[in-house]
Amino acid sequence: MAMRPAMGLDKNVLNRFDAVIMAIAGSAPAYSLAASTAVLVGAVGLEGPAALLYCGIPMFGIAMAFNYLGRTEANAGASYAWVGRALHPALGYLAGWALLVSATLFMVAGSLPAGSVTLALVNPAWATHTGLVTAVGSLWFLVMSLLVMMGMRMTAKTQWILSLVEIAILMVFAGLAMAHATRHAVTPFRWAWLSPTHFHGLSGFAAGALVAAFYYWGWDVSANLNEETQNALHTPGLGGIWGVIVVFLLFEVFTLGTNLTLSTAAINANSANVLTALGQAVWPGPGGKLLTLAVMLSTVATLETTLLQVTRSLFAMGRDGTLPPIFARIHSRWRTPWVASLVVTGLALGLFVTSNLIGSVNSVMTDAINAIGLQIAVYYGLAGIAVVFAYRRRLTRSLKDFVLAGLWPFVGGLFMFWVLFQSILSLPLTTLMIGLGALAVGLIPLGIYWSRGRAYFNRTAAETNAAL
């Protein structure tokens, strides 16, 4: 019989503004732009704004899916619980496992720039020193892990400081980049950058969409924090929607600004941190340092939210007995899943140190981003389909429900699966082994715990009657 935690998570800690801040921090706008712009340019050239736009539209549908699914049940497992209830427990388990492996892989990828950009602020020459980068990145990760373990209240306060400073810097430089581009554009503006017809076929568009999915990914951390949020059935979902809106605007402005200000050669030459090069171009001297600071804050903030997301998922799965029940252990004082935090910290740090021995920063980041994109597509796609089944009897009662809880999420889910299948046909074997191989490993615990007759696997698909 599954072990039950002595107590639950700390209730009603987060308010509506905390939920929005967590969603923004989860997507890590400065980090995503710094680390992923070169990968996006490599996939679609200067059509990055179009990739972000046409991936952003279905992503709003997925945010709507999480919003409506969240009204059915407050559960730290989020998509793991909701997909399992609406579609099938095995699919819910795979959705939860996809989040676990993508988050773990990201913590490895995210610790790398956390170390390098911190060192770049002190001495740019140190930013390429593998040993120093590993040490500083590991230190940041340990600090964030300790904060996450020490309670949601301290974590939320830290997140406000990190994210608000980051957003303020980004807003200032968004204006500076646009003003600079009106007089000193390296490449003149082209409407083709926003057109869906200028990609290199469907495979080219899918490649861009896979990277764009990584840009947006993380806003759903607000869903995993629903048990610790006020008005748990409504606030987390709205926080996720507003988070997607904010990061969508930031991504579009900065991607356009990068196209106008930096050449493709300059973007590739600064692939580890494109924002620093952009800052130096629009404000020589302090510009590069300030945007490097924003990237550092963003990276540290998103390491924290990723830890929150993976530990809450492990907590929910441990509570259900679909992973070792020890993951559901709650600290008597901090009210956090401390065992899950310790295990994740040890595993991610081990993988991080090992990854630095594999290859260059650029190759590691490219493989990681694409592999994470595959895993994101799985659990976002399942959520988009699940909400339609959960609300299927309500969709004919109003146009609003039909669009927001039905059509838009369903299209978003289909889009995610289309990107997944297109990417499988075009990505290199190494990336597929990392992305799909990690997902396939989840079939082992799925089979083990299903055979043990856990209650989670005996649930029947249930339609929600939650009030909207």
C-alpha positions in Angstrom: 0.0 0.0 0.0 1.3 3.5 -1.0 2.9 5.5 1.8 1.0 8.8 2.4 2.7 12.0 3.4 2.2 13.2 7.0 1.0 16.5 5.7 0.4 18.3 2.4 2.1 21.2 0.7 1.8 24.7 2.1 -1.6 26.0 1.1 -2.6 29.5 -0.2 1.0 30.9 -0.3 0.8 32.3 -3.8 -1.6 35.0 -5.1 -2.5 35.9 -8.6 0.5 38.1 -9.2 2.8 35.4 -7.9 1.2 33.0 -10.4 2.0 35.4 -13.3 5.6 36.0 -12.1 6.2 32.2 -11.8 4.8 31.7 -15.3 7.1 34.4 -16.8 10.1 33.1 -14.9 9.3 29.6 -16.0 9.6 30.6 -19.7 12.8 32.6 -18.8 12.6 35.3 -21.5 16.2 36.5 -21.3 17.7 33.1 -21.0 15.6 31.7 -23.9 16.6 34.6 -26.2 20.3 34.4 -25.2 20.6 30.6 -25.5 18.2 29.8 -28.3 18.4 32.6 -30.8 21.4 31.0 -32.6 19.6 27.6 -32.7 16.5 29.3 -34.1 18.5 31.1 -36.8 20.2 27.8 -37.6 16.8 26.2 -38.1 14.9 28.9 -40.0 17.3 31.8 -40.8 15.7 35.2 -40.2 12.2 33.7 -40.1 12.4 33.4 -36.3 9.7 36.0 -35.7 7.3 33.9 -37.9 8.2 30.7 -36.1 7.6 32.3 -32.7 4.3 33.8 -33.9 2.9 30.7 -35.5 4.0 28.5 -32.6 2.7 31.2 -30.2 -0.9 30.9 -31.5 -1.3 27.2 -30.8 0.7 27.7 -27.5 -2.1 30.0 -26.4 -4.4 27.1 -27.0 -2.3 24.9 -24.7 -2.4 27.6 -22.1 -6.2 27.6 -22.4 -6.2 23.8 -22.0 -4.2 24.1 -18.8 -6.6 26.8 -17.6 -9.7 24.7 -18.1 -8.1 21.4 -16.9 -7.0 23.2 -13.8 -10.6 23.9 -12.9 -11.3 20.2 -12.7 -8.9 19.4 -9.8 -6.1 21.1 -7.9 -3.2 18.6 -8.2 0.5 19.3 -8.1 0.9 16.7 -10.9 -1.0 19.0 -13.3 -0.9 17.3 -16.8 0.0 13.9 -15.2 -3.3 14.0 -13.2 -5.6 15.7 -15.7 -4.6 13.8 -18.8 -4.8 10.5 -16.8 -8.3 11.4 -15.8 -9.6 12.7 -19.1 -7.9 10.3 -21.6 -6.2 7.3 -20.0 -4.0 6.8 -16.9 -1.1 5.5 -19.1 -1.2 8.6 -21.2 -1.3 10.7 -18.1 1.7 8.9 -16.8 3.6 9.5 -20.0 2.7 13.2 -19.8 4.1 13.4 -16.3 7.2 11.5 -17.3 7.7 13.8 -20.3 7.7 16.7 -17.9 10.2 15.0 -15.5 12.7 14.2 -18.2 12.4 17.5 -20.0 12.8 19.4 -16.8 15.8 17.3 -15.7 17.5 17.8 -19.1 16.8 21.5 -18.9 18.4 21.8 -15.5 21.6 20.3 -17.0 21.4 22.7 -20.0 20.4 25.7 -17.8 23.3 25.3 -15.3 25.8 25.8 -18.2 24.8 29.4 -19.0 24.2 30.1 -15.3 27.9 29.6 -14.8 29.2 31.2 -18.0 27.2 34.4 -17.8 28.0 34.9 -14.1 31.7 34.6 -14.9 31.3 36.9 -18.0 30.1 39.7 -15.7 33.4 39.4 -13.7 35.9 38.4 -16.4 34.8 37.5 -20.0 37.8 35.3 -20.4 36.6 33.0 -17.6 33.3 32.4 -19.3 34.8 29.7 -21.6 36.8 27.9 -18.9 35.0 24.6 -18.5 36.1 24.0 -14.9 35.1 27.4 -13.7 31.8 27.3 -15.6 31.0 23.9 -14.1 31.8 25.0 -10.6 29.8 28.3 -10.7 26.9 26.7 -12.5 26.8 23.9 -9.9 26.9 26.5 -7.1 23.9 28.4 -8.5 22.0 25.2 -8.9 22.7 24.2 -5.3 21.6 27.6 -4.0 18.3 27.4 -5.9 17.7 23.9 -4.7 18.2 25.0 -1.1 15.7 27.9 -1.6 13.2 25.6 -3.2 13.5 23.2 -0.2 13.2 25.9 2.4 9.7 26.8 1.5 7.4 28.4 -1.0 7.3 31.8 0.7 11.0 32.3 0.5 11.0 31.0 -3.1 8.3 33.4 -4.1 10.1 36.4 -2.7 13.3 35.4 -4.4 11.4 35.0 -7.7 9.9 38.5 -7.5 13.3 40.1 -7.1 15.0 38.1 -9.9 12.1 38.4 -12.4 11.2 42.0 -11.9 14.8 43.2 -12.4 15.1 41.0 -15.5 11.8 42.3 -17.0 12.7 45.9 -16.3 16.1 45.5 -18.1 14.4 43.7 -21.1 11.8 46.4 -21.4 14.5 49.2 -21.5 16.5 47.3 -24.1 13.4 46.5 -26.2 12.9 50.2 -26.7 16.6 50.8 -27.3 16.8 48.0 -29.9 13.9 49.4 -31.9 15.2 53.0 -31.7 18.7 51.8 -32.8 17.2 49.8 -35.7 15.5 52.9 -37.2 18.8 54.5 -37.8 21.5 51.7 -37.9 19.8 48.6 -39.1 22.2 46.0 -40.4 19.4 44.2 -42.3 16.3 46.2 -43.4 13.0 45.1 -42.0 11.1 42.5 -44.2 7.5 41.5 -43.9 8.7 38.0 -44.9 10.0 37.6 -41.4 6.4 37.3 -40.2 5.1 35.3 -43.2 4.2 31.6 -42.9 5.1 31.0 -46.5 8.9 31.7 -46.4 10.1 28.6 -44.6 11.9 25.8 -46.3 8.9 23.5 -46.6 7.0 21.9 -43.8 10.1 20.3 -42.3 11.7 23.8 -42.1 8.7 25.2 -40.3 8.6 22.2 -38.0 12.2 22.7 -37.1 11.6 26.3 -36.2 8.4 25.4 -34.3 10.3 22.9 -32.2 12.8 25.5 -31.1 10.0 28.0 -30.5 8.3 25.5 -28.3 11.4 25.5 -26.1 11.3 29.3 -26.0 7.8 29.3 -24.5 8.1 26.2 -22.4 8.0 26.6 -18.6 4.9 28.9 -18.2 3.0 25.9 -16.9 4.9 25.8 -13.7 2.0 27.9 -12.3 -0.2 24.8 -12.8 2.1 22.5 -10.8 2.0 25.0 -8.0 -1.9 25.0 -7.8 -2.0 23.2 -4.4 0.0 26.1 -3.0 -1.9 28.9 -4.7 -5.0 30.9 -3.5 -8.2 30.1 -5.4 -6.4 26.9 -6.7 -8.9 26.0 -9.4 -8.7 29.4 -11.2 -5.6 31.5 -10.4 -2.9 29.2 -11.7 -4.5 28.8 -15.1 -4.9 32.6 -15.5 -1.4 33.1 -14.4 -0.2 30.8 -17.2 -2.2 32.6 -19.8 -0.8 36.0 -18.8 2.7 34.6 -18.6 2.4 33.4 -22.2 1.2 36.8 -23.3 4.1 38.6 -21.7 6.8 36.4 -23.0 5.3 36.3 -26.5 5.6 40.0 -26.8 9.2 40.0 -25.4 10.2 37.2 -27.8 8.8 38.9 -30.9 10.3 42.4 -30.1 13.8 41.0 -29.3 13.8 38.6 -32.3 12.9 41.4 -34.6 15.5 43.6 -33.0 18.2 40.9 -33.3 17.4 40.5 -37.0 17.7 44.2 -37.6 20.8 44.8 -35.5 23.0 41.8 -35.9 24.2 39.9 -38.9 23.8 36.1 -39.1 27.5 35.8 -38.7 27.4 37.9 -35.6 24.6 35.8 -34.2 26.5 32.5 -34.8 29.7 34.0 -33.4 27.8 34.8 -30.1 25.7 31.7 -30.1 26.1 31.1 -26.3 24.7 34.6 -25.5 23.2 36.6 -28.3 21.7 39.1 -26.0 25.1 40.4 -24.8 26.1 41.1 -28.4 22.7 42.9 -29.0 23.2 45.0 -25.8 26.7 46.0 -26.9 25.4 47.0 -30.3 22.6 49.2 -29.1 24.4 50.7 -26.1 28.1 50.3 -26.4 29.8 49.9 -23.0 27.2 49.2 -20.3 24.7 47.6 -22.7 26.3 44.2 -23.0 26.9 44.0 -19.2 23.3 44.9 -18.4 21.8 42.3 -20.7 24.3 39.7 -19.4 23.0 40.5 -16.0 19.4 40.0 -17.2 20.4 36.6 -18.7 22.0 35.6 -15.4 18.9 36.5 -13.4 16.7 34.8 -15.9 18.7 31.6 -15.9 18.9 31.4 -12.1 15.1 32.2 -11.9 14.2 29.5 -14.3 16.4 26.9 -12.6 14.3 27.6 -9.5 11.0 27.3 -11.3 12.1 24.1 -13.1 13.1 22.6 -9.7 9.6 23.6 -8.4 7.9 21.9 -11.4 9.8 18.7 -11.3 9.7 18.3 -7.5 5.9 18.9 -7.4 5.4 16.4 -10.2 7.5 13.8 -8.3 5.5 14.6 -5.2 2.2 14.0 -6.9 3.4 10.7 -8.5 4.9 9.6 -5.2 1.6 10.4 -3.4 -0.2 8.2 -5.9 2.3 5.4 -5.6 3.2 5.6 -9.3 6.8 6.3 -8.3 8.5 5.5 -5.1 6.3 6.9 -2.3 9.4 8.5 -0.6 9.1 11.3 -3.2 5.9 12.4 -1.4 7.7 13.0 1.9 7.0 16.5 3.1 9.4 18.4 5.4 7.7 19.1 8.7 8.8 22.8 8.9 9.2 23.9 5.3 6.2 22.0 3.9 8.1 21.1 0.7 8.9 17.7 -0.9 12.5 17.7 0.4 13.4 14.1 -0.6 12.4 14.8 -4.2 14.5 18.0 -4.1 17.6 16.1 -2.9 17.2 13.4 -5.5 16.7 15.8 -8.4 19.6 18.0 -7.3 22.0 15.0 -7.1 20.9 13.6 -10.5 20.9 16.9 -12.3 24.3 17.9 -11.0 25.8 14.6 -12.0 24.4 14.9 -15.5 25.6 18.5 -15.7 29.2 17.7 -14.8 29.2 14.8 -17.2 27.7 16.8 -20.1 30.7 19.2 -20.0 32.9 16.3 -21.0 30.8 15.4 -24.1 31.4 18.3 -26.4 31.3 22.1 -27.1 28.7 24.4 -25.4 27.0 25.0 -28.7 26.6 21.3 -29.6 25.4 20.4 -26.1 22.8 23.3 -26.1 21.5 22.5 -29.6 21.0 18.8 -28.8 19.4 19.6 -25.5 17.0 22.3 -26.8 15.8 20.0 -29.7 15.5 17.0 -27.4 13.5 19.0 -24.8 11.3 20.3 -27.6 10.3 16.7 -28.5 9.3 16.0 -24.9 7.4 19.3 -24.5 5.4 18.5 -27.6 4.3 15.2 -26.0 2.8 16.5 -22.8 1.5 19.8 -24.2 -0.1 17.9 -27.1 -1.8 15.5 -24.7 -3.1 18.3 -22.6 -4.6 20.0 -25.7 -6.5 16.8 -26.6 -7.4 16.0 -23.0 -9.4 19.2 -22.3 -11.7 18.5 -25.2 -12.6 15.1 -23.7 -12.9 16.5 -20.2 -15.3 19.2 -21.4 -16.9 17.4 -24.3 -20.5 17.8 -23.1 -20.1 21.5 -22.3 -18.7 22.5 -25.7 -22.2 22.8 -27.4 -23.6 25.0 -24.6 -21.7 28.2 -25.5 -19.5 29.6 -28.2 -16.9 30.6 -25.6 -16.6 27.1 -24.3 -16.4 25.7 -27.8 -13.5 28.0 -28.8 -11.5 28.3 -25.6 -12.0 24.8 -24.1 -12.5 22.9 -27.4 -11.3 24.2 -30.8 -8.3 26.3 -29.8 -6.7 23.7 -27.4 -7.5 20.9 -29.8 -5.7 22.7 -32.7 -2.8 23.4 -30.3 -2.6 19.8 -29.4 -2.7 18.6 -33.0 0.0 21.2 -33.8 2.3 19.9 -31.1 2.0 16.3 -32.3 2.5 17.4 -35.9 5.7 19.2 -34.9 6.8 16.0 -33.0 6.3 13.7 -36.0 7.9 16.1 -38.5 10.9 16.6 -36.2 11.4 12.8 -35.8 11.8 12.6 -39.6 14.5 15.3 -39.7 16.4 15.5 -36.4 19.8 13.7 -36.1 20.0 10.3 -34.4 21.8 11.7 -31.3 19.0 14.2 -30.6 16.3 11.6 -31.1 18.1 9.2 -28.8 18.2 11.8 -26.0 14.6 13.1 -26.5 12.7 9.9 -27.3 15.0 7.5 -25.5 14.4 9.4 -22.2 10.6 9.2 -22.9 10.8 5.4 -23.6 12.6 4.8 -20.3 9.3 5.9 -18.6 7.6 2.8 -19.9 9.6 0.8 -17.3 8.1 2.4 -14.2 4.8 2.7 -15.9 4.7 -1.1 -16.3 6.0 -1.8 -12.8 3.5 0.4 -11.0 0.6 -0.5 -13.2 1.2 -4.2 -12.5 1.1 -3.4 -8.7 -2.5 -2.2 -9.1 -2.1 1.4 -8.0 -5.4 3.3 -7.7 -4.2 5.9 -10.2 -4.4 3.3 -13.0 -7.9 2.2 -12.1 -9.4 5.6 -12.8 -12.0 5.9 -15.6 -12.1 8.8 -18.0 -14.2 11.4 -16.3 -16.0 14.5 -17.7 -15.7 17.5 -15.5 -18.8 19.4 -14.2 -16.6 22.2 -12.8 -18.2 25.6 -12.9 -16.5 28.0 -15.3 
